[in-house]
Amino acid sequence: MRLSLKGLVPARLRRWLGGAPGDPLFHLLTEVVALGILALLAAIVIVLFVGAGEAMRAFGPRFLTGSVWDPTPPEEFGAVPFVYGTLVTSAVALLLGVPVSLGIAIFLSEQAPPWIRTPLTFLVEVLAAVPSVVYGLWGIFVLAPGMRDTVEPALQSVFGFLPLFHGTPFGLDKLTAGVILAIMVIPTISAVSREALLAVPDSQREAALSLGATRWETTRLAVLRYARSGIFGATILGLGRAVGETMAVTMTIGNRNIVSVSLLDQGQTIASWIANNFTEAQPLEVSALIELGLVLMLLALVINVVARLLVLRMFRVAEGVR
């Protein structure tokens, strides 16, 4: 009679005993890596909390509602201008970058002839490897003068009645920083969106074509709808890149900590302010800057959680669940 281990040995241990010799080691390594990611995240949060402790005790909740950053005694620090600048420039980047990225992804996956698809895909991916400081230098010497002399005056002539385009064009402002960020997130969003479109089964396309749909109708109704969760995930990845970008934004946003509706006014982001002030800050200001970093991390976390909830809702709607 054979003695069965089922019921006597935990399922996890049975899998280890019954698998190939390398299976237990593989399971252990993957678990260590996964737990290591959690441990690294916890360590980062703990270090930020410890470093920001002095500022938290000194300013409390008013740090998140204050708009003054004054390192001269009596010191007073507030995060509002930097959070506002981060959200505005990231929103501009998505508004400009997502349509272009989606167009690139659709062309490369659905429309491009084979002879141009591979080199164009390579060129788009090369953009992701360009250092941030190179984008910043290009922004200062090429983009900013063009924005100041051509683009921003043209926008004012058409949309000048809107508060978004009030003021004097400087070239180094929130709009220019948003354009730089849009260029920087295009490779990420387009590459991930392209993979999502390529993952759509050919049966989706064939079904639409068999019903008499054109190539564009097939792409719009069958392919894009099927891949929308992947496209949304690509957009969130791009947003994460835009929120945390430092050097290119620092070099093009004008570095003025004010809250202004106009995109033509100078501003600041959390990352740019930390980069500009950390090396010369006094102890309490260093703690406040670390707290800004903690705010940026929490902001990125909130964005990812909201994105996850929206993706789950999209899946439910696609399955007919309300």
LUMPAPA-521072 format. One record per residue (C-alpha): x, y, z; residue number from 1; chain. Coordinates in pm, 1 decimal. Example, Ala and Ser with C-alpha at 12.3 -4.5 7.8 and 13.67 -1.06 7.14 Angstrom:
2
u|v|w|i|ch
1230.0|-450.0|780.0|1|A
1367.0|-106.0|714.0|2|A
end
This chain:
322
u|v|w|i|ch
0.0|0.0|0.0|1|A
135.0|340.9|-100.0|2|A
132.6|606.1|167.8|3|A
-3.5|935.8|37.1|4|A
136.7|1259.0|170.3|5|A
-178.6|1446.1|83.2|6|A
-342.0|1575.1|396.7|7|A
-28.4|1515.1|604.4|8|A
210.0|1758.6|437.1|9|A
123.0|2119.1|351.1|10|A
56.1|2182.8|-15.1|11|A
349.4|2424.1|-37.2|12|A
592.4|2159.4|92.8|13|A
441.8|1891.9|-135.6|14|A
516.6|2110.3|-433.8|15|A
876.4|2144.2|-320.9|16|A
919.2|1770.3|-256.9|17|A
748.4|1665.1|-577.5|18|A
916.8|1907.3|-814.2|19|A
1248.1|1902.2|-995.0|20|A
1564.3|1955.5|-787.5|21|A
1592.0|2316.7|-901.4|22|A
1231.5|2405.3|-818.8|23|A
1280.0|2474.2|-445.0|24|A
1572.9|2704.6|-518.9|25|A
1377.8|2884.6|-790.2|26|A
1080.1|2933.8|-558.1|27|A
1308.7|3064.3|-284.2|28|A
1488.4|3307.8|-514.1|29|A
1166.7|3451.2|-656.8|30|A
1020.7|3496.6|-308.6|31|A
1337.5|3667.7|-187.3|32|A
1329.9|3907.1|-484.2|33|A
960.8|3984.6|-432.8|34|A
1004.7|4042.4|-60.3|35|A
1317.5|4245.8|-133.0|36|A
1110.9|4492.2|-336.4|37|A
872.1|4535.8|-44.8|38|A
1162.2|4573.6|196.2|39|A
1324.9|4836.1|-26.9|40|A
1000.7|5033.7|-47.1|41|A
958.3|5014.9|330.2|42|A
1318.5|5127.2|383.8|43|A
1271.6|5428.6|154.9|44|A
953.8|5531.4|336.9|45|A
1118.4|5491.5|677.9|46|A
1422.9|5697.7|575.2|47|A
1198.8|5974.6|439.5|48|A
984.0|5978.0|753.5|49|A
1290.4|5994.7|977.7|50|A
1450.5|6268.8|770.3|51|A
1127.6|6468.9|756.1|52|A
1053.3|6431.0|1125.8|53|A
1187.7|6772.3|1228.8|54|A
979.0|6953.5|966.8|55|A
669.4|6751.1|1055.5|56|A
701.5|6847.2|1420.2|57|A
770.2|7212.1|1338.7|58|A
494.6|7275.3|1081.5|59|A
246.4|6989.7|1107.8|60|A
-44.0|6989.2|858.0|61|A
14.3|7349.7|753.5|62|A
314.6|7231.4|553.4|63|A
66.9|7083.7|301.7|64|A
-145.2|7399.3|288.5|65|A
119.5|7669.0|308.5|66|A
249.7|7857.9|5.7|67|A
549.0|8037.0|160.2|68|A
902.1|7896.9|147.1|69|A
1122.2|8125.1|357.0|70|A
1447.1|7987.1|505.6|71|A
1523.3|8309.8|696.2|72|A
1425.7|8312.7|1065.9|73|A
1155.2|8254.9|1163.2|74|A
1163.2|7976.3|905.2|75|A
839.9|7888.5|727.9|76|A
792.5|7623.8|460.4|77|A
489.2|7522.8|254.9|78|A
444.6|7269.7|-26.6|79|A
152.0|7412.5|-226.7|80|A
345.2|7591.0|-509.0|81|A
554.0|7282.7|-579.5|82|A
267.3|7033.5|-572.1|83|A
69.7|7265.7|-797.9|84|A
357.2|7301.7|-1045.4|85|A
409.2|6925.6|-1052.2|86|A
42.9|6856.6|-1127.9|87|A
13.9|7130.6|-1391.7|88|A
324.9|7034.0|-1589.1|89|A
233.7|6665.3|-1571.9|90|A
-117.6|6740.2|-1695.6|91|A
21.6|6942.2|-1988.3|92|A
261.0|6658.1|-2068.0|93|A
-21.0|6402.7|-2081.4|94|A
-249.8|6633.9|-2278.1|95|A
15.2|6679.0|-2545.6|96|A
196.5|6347.0|-2526.5|97|A
-80.5|6086.8|-2510.5|98|A
-241.8|6163.7|-2851.2|99|A
98.6|6166.8|-3022.7|100|A
205.6|5846.4|-2846.6|101|A
-116.8|5670.6|-2936.8|102|A
-82.2|5779.0|-3298.0|103|A
273.2|5643.3|-3309.5|104|A
162.8|5314.3|-3152.1|105|A
-127.8|5271.8|-3394.7|106|A
91.5|5348.6|-3695.7|107|A
368.6|5109.7|-3591.0|108|A
134.9|4822.8|-3500.7|109|A
-144.4|4857.3|-3756.5|110|A
-52.2|5082.1|-4048.3|111|A
323.7|5099.5|-4107.1|112|A
472.1|4898.1|-4396.1|113|A
725.0|4635.6|-4282.2|114|A
1025.9|4816.1|-4430.4|115|A
982.3|5119.7|-4202.7|116|A
830.1|4956.9|-3894.8|117|A
1151.2|4821.7|-3741.2|118|A
1376.7|5128.3|-3788.7|119|A
1103.4|5367.3|-3676.5|120|A
1037.9|5155.6|-3367.1|121|A
1409.6|5165.1|-3289.6|122|A
1423.1|5543.4|-3329.2|123|A
1126.2|5595.0|-3097.4|124|A
1284.2|5373.4|-2832.9|125|A
1615.2|5559.6|-2866.2|126|A
1436.9|5874.0|-2745.3|127|A
1383.6|5702.6|-2410.2|128|A
1760.6|5662.7|-2371.4|129|A
1839.9|6033.5|-2417.3|130|A
1958.6|6175.5|-2081.2|131|A
1730.6|6421.9|-1907.4|132|A
1996.5|6693.7|-1900.8|133|A
2026.8|6672.9|-2281.6|134|A
1654.4|6736.5|-2311.9|135|A
1701.6|7029.2|-2075.7|136|A
1982.4|7181.2|-2280.4|137|A
1777.6|7142.8|-2597.7|138|A
1487.2|7303.1|-2417.1|139|A
1692.8|7605.5|-2311.7|140|A
1865.8|7676.0|-2643.0|141|A
1607.1|7558.8|-2898.5|142|A
1259.5|7506.9|-2753.5|143|A
1241.7|7804.3|-2515.8|144|A
1328.4|8068.9|-2780.7|145|A
1079.9|7911.0|-3021.4|146|A
809.1|7906.8|-2756.1|147|A
880.7|8268.7|-2656.2|148|A
897.3|8413.4|-3006.0|149|A
647.2|8201.4|-3200.5|150|A
430.2|7948.7|-3018.7|151|A
325.4|8141.8|-2707.9|152|A
242.1|8468.1|-2892.5|153|A
34.9|8264.1|-3138.6|154|A
-150.0|8095.2|-2853.4|155|A
-213.2|8432.5|-2691.4|156|A
-352.2|8574.3|-3014.8|157|A
-607.5|8291.5|-3035.4|158|A
-673.3|8197.3|-2673.5|159|A
-566.8|8514.6|-2496.7|160|A
-911.5|8556.1|-2342.8|161|A
-846.2|8245.3|-2129.5|162|A
-663.0|8285.3|-1796.1|163|A
-434.1|7999.1|-1901.2|164|A
-260.9|8225.0|-2153.8|165|A
-242.3|8556.4|-1968.7|166|A
90.4|8724.4|-1906.4|167|A
412.9|8792.8|-2093.1|168|A
574.1|8501.9|-2281.2|169|A
914.9|8421.4|-2131.3|170|A
987.6|8087.4|-2294.4|171|A
1098.4|7941.1|-1961.8|172|A
763.8|7865.6|-1799.1|173|A
519.3|7590.4|-1710.3|174|A
407.8|7544.6|-2070.3|175|A
762.3|7488.6|-2196.5|176|A
829.5|7246.2|-1911.7|177|A
510.1|7060.8|-1999.9|178|A
617.4|7035.9|-2365.6|179|A
957.1|6897.2|-2261.7|180|A
786.0|6640.9|-2039.9|181|A
550.3|6546.7|-2322.9|182|A
847.8|6474.6|-2549.1|183|A
1009.0|6268.8|-2274.1|184|A
702.9|6052.7|-2200.9|185|A
620.1|5983.0|-2566.8|186|A
869.4|5691.9|-2601.5|187|A
738.5|5520.7|-2286.6|188|A
369.6|5555.6|-2366.9|189|A
406.7|5469.4|-2735.0|190|A
623.4|5160.9|-2669.7|191|A
389.4|5012.4|-2408.0|192|A
79.2|5103.2|-2611.1|193|A
231.3|4939.3|-2917.8|194|A
287.7|4616.4|-2725.8|195|A
-71.5|4630.5|-2600.3|196|A
-200.5|4671.5|-2957.0|197|A
18.1|4389.4|-3087.6|198|A
-122.8|4162.7|-2814.5|199|A
-475.8|4197.3|-2956.6|200|A
-571.2|3863.1|-3119.4|201|A
-594.7|3866.0|-3497.5|202|A
-943.4|3721.6|-3462.4|203|A
-1060.4|4064.4|-3342.2|204|A
-935.9|4228.7|-3659.8|205|A
-1065.6|3952.4|-3884.7|206|A
-1410.2|3966.5|-3727.6|207|A
-1436.6|4341.6|-3785.7|208|A
-1309.3|4317.1|-4142.9|209|A
-1551.4|4035.3|-4221.3|210|A
-1838.8|4263.6|-4117.6|211|A
-1729.0|4523.7|-4371.7|212|A
-1532.9|4758.9|-4145.1|213|A
-1255.2|4969.1|-4292.6|214|A
-900.7|4946.9|-4157.7|215|A
-954.3|5257.2|-3944.9|216|A
-1288.8|5128.9|-3815.1|217|A
-1123.9|4797.0|-3734.6|218|A
-851.3|4974.9|-3539.5|219|A
-1092.2|5204.6|-3358.8|220|A
-1368.9|4956.3|-3275.7|221|A
-1190.5|4623.5|-3242.6|222|A
-825.3|4690.7|-3158.8|223|A
-833.0|5003.8|-2943.1|224|A
-1127.6|4885.6|-2734.6|225|A
-962.7|4550.2|-2672.2|226|A
-629.8|4710.3|-2573.0|227|A
-765.7|5005.0|-2374.6|228|A
-652.5|4873.5|-2037.3|229|A
-296.2|4836.0|-2165.3|230|A
-306.9|5183.0|-2318.7|231|A
-433.1|5325.2|-1991.1|232|A
-150.1|5150.8|-1807.2|233|A
98.8|5301.6|-2052.3|234|A
-46.6|5645.1|-1982.7|235|A
-0.3|5597.6|-1609.6|236|A
361.5|5493.1|-1663.9|237|A
413.5|5812.1|-1861.1|238|A
249.4|6014.4|-1585.7|239|A
483.1|5858.4|-1331.6|240|A
779.3|5963.2|-1546.5|241|A
644.9|6317.0|-1577.9|242|A
572.8|6357.8|-1205.7|243|A
923.1|6258.3|-1099.9|244|A
1128.8|6424.9|-1374.2|245|A
1395.0|6661.5|-1241.2|246|A
1669.2|6807.1|-1458.5|247|A
1480.9|6889.2|-1777.7|248|A
1203.6|7057.9|-1579.1|249|A
1450.6|7245.3|-1359.5|250|A
1617.0|7391.7|-1667.9|251|A
1296.0|7501.3|-1843.5|252|A
1028.6|7590.8|-1585.4|253|A
1177.8|7922.2|-1471.2|254|A
1216.3|7823.3|-1103.5|255|A
980.0|8064.3|-933.3|256|A
771.5|7930.6|-645.3|257|A
435.0|8091.2|-710.9|258|A
84.7|7958.6|-772.7|259|A
-46.8|8100.2|-1099.5|260|A
-323.1|7987.1|-1334.3|261|A
-137.7|8105.5|-1645.0|262|A
80.8|7849.3|-1819.9|263|A
302.1|8135.7|-1938.2|264|A
412.5|8213.9|-1583.7|265|A
719.2|8059.4|-1429.0|266|A
681.1|7794.2|-1163.3|267|A
835.9|7508.1|-971.0|268|A
788.3|7136.1|-926.3|269|A
871.5|6925.9|-623.7|270|A
1165.4|6759.1|-797.9|271|A
1307.8|7082.1|-939.6|272|A
1288.2|7262.6|-603.3|273|A
1464.3|6979.4|-421.9|274|A
1738.2|6971.1|-686.6|275|A
1790.4|7347.8|-667.7|276|A
1804.2|7386.3|-289.3|277|A
1916.5|7066.0|-121.4|278|A
2292.4|7129.6|-123.7|279|A
2270.9|7476.8|35.7|280|A
1983.4|7421.1|277.6|281|A
2006.6|7455.6|654.5|282|A
1898.9|7160.8|879.5|283|A
1531.6|7255.1|911.3|284|A
1504.9|7331.5|539.9|285|A
1671.9|6998.3|459.2|286|A
1406.2|6826.3|665.9|287|A
1135.9|7021.9|480.6|288|A
1286.7|6921.8|146.0|289|A
1284.2|6557.9|253.9|290|A
919.8|6599.1|348.6|291|A
861.5|6733.1|-2.8|292|A
1018.2|6412.9|-133.3|293|A
780.1|6215.1|85.7|294|A
488.0|6414.5|-56.7|295|A
609.6|6335.7|-409.0|296|A
629.4|5966.5|-326.8|297|A
279.8|5966.7|-177.3|298|A
153.0|6155.2|-481.7|299|A
295.7|5889.7|-711.7|300|A
141.8|5619.7|-491.4|301|A
-201.2|5783.7|-507.1|302|A
-175.4|5810.9|-886.0|303|A
-93.8|5441.2|-918.5|304|A
-371.7|5334.2|-680.4|305|A
-628.5|5544.2|-866.9|306|A
-502.1|5405.4|-1196.4|307|A
-535.6|5049.9|-1067.4|308|A
-892.9|5114.2|-956.5|309|A
-979.7|5266.3|-1293.8|310|A
-830.5|4968.6|-1478.7|311|A
-1033.3|4728.0|-1264.5|312|A
-1345.8|4928.4|-1339.9|313|A
-1266.7|4913.3|-1711.2|314|A
-1238.9|4536.1|-1689.1|315|A
-1572.1|4514.5|-1507.5|316|A
-1744.0|4730.9|-1766.0|317|A
-1596.0|4519.8|-2044.6|318|A
-1735.4|4208.1|-1878.9|319|A
-2079.2|4363.9|-1839.4|320|A
-2059.4|4412.9|-1462.1|321|A
-2199.9|4742.9|-1329.7|322|A
end
